[in-house]
């Protein structure tokens, strides 16, 4: 069972977000007949944002 709060929960959520970022970032194909260049660039940017979010979650939102 996954706890509702705490360190383990943060680490699991962070890992799932990083998996999503890896999948989206892996779609970075230069000559794809299915994905437009604009969508490809957007997915790459989304992957970077997801990695940043996952890092903040894993760290427990440290105070600046």
C-alpha positions in Angstrom: 0.0 0.0 0.0 1.3 3.5 -0.9 1.1 6.0 2.0 -0.8 9.2 1.5 2.1 11.4 2.7 5.8 11.2 3.4 9.1 10.5 1.9 8.1 7.2 0.1 5.1 8.9 -1.5 7.2 11.8 -2.8 9.8 9.4 -4.2 7.2 7.3 -6.0 5.4 10.3 -7.5 8.8 11.7 -8.6 9.7 8.4 -10.3 6.4 8.3 -12.2 6.8 11.9 -13.4 10.4 11.1 -14.5 9.1 8.1 -16.4 6.6 10.3 -18.2 9.3 12.8 -19.0 11.5 10.0 -20.3 8.7 8.7 -22.6 7.8 12.2 -23.9 11.5 13.1 -24.4 12.1 9.8 -26.2 9.5 10.9 -28.8 12.1 13.5 -30.0 12.2 12.3 -33.6 13.7 14.6 -36.3 11.8 13.2 -39.3 8.5 11.7 -38.1 5.6 11.6 -40.5 3.2 11.5 -37.5 4.6 14.2 -35.1 4.9 17.8 -36.4 8.1 19.7 -35.7 6.2 22.1 -33.5 4.6 19.3 -31.4 8.0 17.6 -31.2 9.6 20.8 -29.8 6.7 21.2 -27.4 7.1 17.6 -26.1 10.8 18.2 -25.5 10.0 21.3 -23.5 7.3 19.5 -21.5 9.8 16.7 -20.6 12.2 19.3 -19.2 9.5 20.9 -17.1 8.4 17.5 -15.8 12.0 16.7 -14.8 12.1 20.0 -12.8 8.7 19.2 -11.1 9.9 15.7 -10.2 13.0 17.1 -8.6 11.0 19.6 -6.5 8.6 16.8 -5.4 11.5 14.5 -4.5 13.1 17.2 -2.4 9.9 18.0 -0.6 9.6 21.5 -2.0 12.6 23.0 -0.2 12.2 26.6 1.0 14.3 29.2 -0.9 
